[in-house]
Amino acid sequence: MGFLRRGEQSRRSRANKSQTPSTASSASTPSNSVSTPSVPPPTPESSSSWLERLPVELLQYIFFESYNPNLALCNRYLINTLSSPYMRTAMLRSVIVDGSLPKEEYKVAMSGLISRRFFTLPLMRQVESSLWERHFRDRLMADYPGARPCPLAVMTSFDTWPTNDPVPWTLSMPPPVDHKDEDGGYSHLLTWAENNPIYIPALKYRVAWQMLDLRTITFPKHRFLLPPYTPAKMQFLREVSRRMPAFWAGVNLEDRGVWCARALEIAIRKRCAAMVYLLLSYFHVDLDVSLIRLAVMPPDVGDTQRLEPELSQQEDAVSRHDDYKMLRMFKSPTYPDDPQIASVGWLREVMLEWRNGGGRLEKAGWPRHSPIIEDWVWVLFVMDLVASGGKSVAERSLRYPPSQPAPESFPVKVAGTMILHDEEVWQQAARDGGPLMEWLMVLGRPPADFFVMVLGHLSDG
């Protein structure tokens, strides 16, 4: 078991602890006595389990052969013994290379591994590159001589994300030798190859062109769709999506209606426009009026305890710099054919002008810049992107009143959106004051009898 030598570190650390009764008894045994090695049974005085009493090398071997990363989570001792980078990487490599592992067991094992924090983007790329060169390259080229990645877009209903990079399980094969042009040339060979792709069945090669085939693996929604929201996490999700092109399809309809709706609310409260866009566009979460109201209300309004502990995993709202970087990771997060929608880069320019005390928003009558207002403008912006795709409730709540002409762009005409004339939004602004009330007073339109109601509350107080 030479590959288990990393376990010696755990054995040394265990030796520093106080001697257990079993250790003391073994130390008093004469060295020339002959006995059969056995695992002493647990005693009431000892809290250790049978598993913990095994030799470290045997325990690591069981962990390695089980393909169960959760074994290391049983207690602190097993975490210290089984959580070395070597053990994690060795298990990952073994799961991928083990051709005798049935597809269902492979799916369970890989789904558990990619959901763990140690499975990072650098580790994934490292394992992919080494296993492609050592194991899967020769197998694929032996089955498909002359094959190369076919530069076809991912076959989904979305053409924006993942990118249109070559798909590792779509191959282009060389055309027949006698396949010539009418003039005897071969100028059309590339076109022939691209128009005659070969699709590799799922998991036929678990690594193809240095990319894991994750088409049957369960999408780790808890890891990627909940806080903290960072550019590094979004970049990792983007790379996973290339290997799992229909990653949203792995989330069942019940989760989309309940779990993803909860994730969307958390993203709105954290003002993460990139995650709001991802959940609305790819997971088809319904965007009801209450969530749109929440985009312009204080993030802590209402009952937030039901969103814990995930809501507290990121203390503050996402920074505009990080949110912009995450939005730019989508290939094209805007609909270029929609004249009402501006690009993400254009909105950033407008926000920078406003932040510096001028520009188009100032000419449109906006009040002075407020980071709070800028945060929810970004969230409304991505909601508007999805609303332009036909979401009925969002259409009524975000789109401009039918009596008004089509707006030239967002957000210069955002004051015309119907959500900013919503009675509940005005009531919340009256209770809290601050930038939202100032913004509404300048650009919004209060509902009927709003000021009469406010004066009534003041007189009652």
Buried (B, 14 or more C-beta within 10 A) or exposed (E): EEEBEBBEBBEEEBEEEEEBEBBEEEEEEEEEEEEEEEEBEEEEEBEBEEBBBBEBBBBBBBBBEEBBBEBBEEBEBBEBBBBBEBBBBBBBBBBBBBEEBEEEEBBBBBBBBBBBEEBEBEBBBBBBEBBBEEBBBEBBEEEBEEBEBBEBBBEBEBEBBBBEBBBBBBBBBBBEEEEBEEEEEEEBBEEBBEEEBEEBEBBEBBBBBBBBBBBBBBBBBEBBBBBBBBBEBBBBBBBBBBBBBBBBEBBEEEBBEEBBBBBBBBBBBBBBBBBBBBBBBBBBBBBEBEBBBBBBBBBEEBEBEEBEEBBEEBEEBBBBEBBBBBBBBBBEBBBEEEEBBBBBEEBBEBBEBBBEEEBBBBEBEBBEBBEBBBBBBBBBBBBBBBBBEEBEBBBEBBBBEEEEEEBEBBBBBBBBBBBBBBEEBBBBBBEEEEBBBBBBEEBBEBBEEBEEBBEEEEEEE
